[in-house]
Amino acid sequence: MADGGFAQEAVKKTVLQIVQVALTVVVLVWLFHDETKRAAMWEAFKKAQWSWIWHPAQRQGAVLTLVADRLVGLIPLIVAAFLGAIWQHAWLTQRRATTGLLYGVLIFCIGMAVVIGATFYLGVRHLKVPAWVPGNRRLASVAAGWGLFLNDKKRFVWTVLLSIPVLFTYYGGFYCAARAVNAGVSLGQIFSIMPIVTVITSLPISVSGMGIREGMFERLLGDLCGTPPEVASVVSLLGFSIFTFFGLVGAVVYVFSPRLQRRELQKMAREVAPH
């Protein structure tokens, strides 16, 4: 039975990956099929001020991403989404489409906050996730993750604190990209739309959010700032390139950095396992 379950999971993952790749290709073709638009994008690339792309402050992001975890990273993302919604509410709700995106993301964030709170409580108390709860295996893994974090409270606090500049360094890359191509977007506006973009592109729709991210930038920057679609797409591509580049630098740092041995991790996992 166990082997059958693993086989089913493998098939599901394979099908999901195929669907993601197919959707990514479809969206990219749809976005960039227009030859005129591609030519305009190339012109925007050529006119870019590259000093905004190679920004010294971005180097810190490569190191900071090493201490960020997706669990902890959700906390500042949720906070940023609500702060941006409050700060730029009138601006974000100028159009019906952007209003729908905003409130959809806020509902998603509320749901994730509930999941984080529940799994955190279960992890701290070393309790099992009830079998009747949908996705109980994954939730149990999340709860165990919180338990591992709390095994070293000092490191956990630092991880939470450092996840904040990690998130805003990521947002800063897209701001630099916007400045590079003269997209006419302020820092506050970028920071208010990025939680929406981040949440939507994190959904398992396409590979690394490719295509979806560009569509989101075209919609948000086009509707709210009047940015031409080709320029909005360039902002998205350049911002993602910055993130990818420094992510690769971070991967190199990770390979050569000291870290816990497998035996230590296994011991910690046994200590926080539900009783």
Secondary structure, 3 states (H helix, E strand, C coil): CHHHHHHHHHHHHHHHHHHHHHHHHHHHHHHHCCHHHHHHHHHHHHHCCHHHCCCHHHHHHHHHCCCCCHHHHHHHHHHHHHHHHHHCHHHHCCCHHHHHHHHHHHHHHHHHHHHHHHHHHHHHHCCCCCCCCCCHHHHHHHHHHHHHHHCCHHHHHHHHHHHHHHHHHHHHHHHHHHHHCCCCCCHHHHHHHHHHHHHHHHCCCCHHHCCHHHHHHHHHHHHHHCCCHHHHHHHHHHHHHHHHHHHHHHHHHHHCCCCCCHHHHHHHHHHHCCC
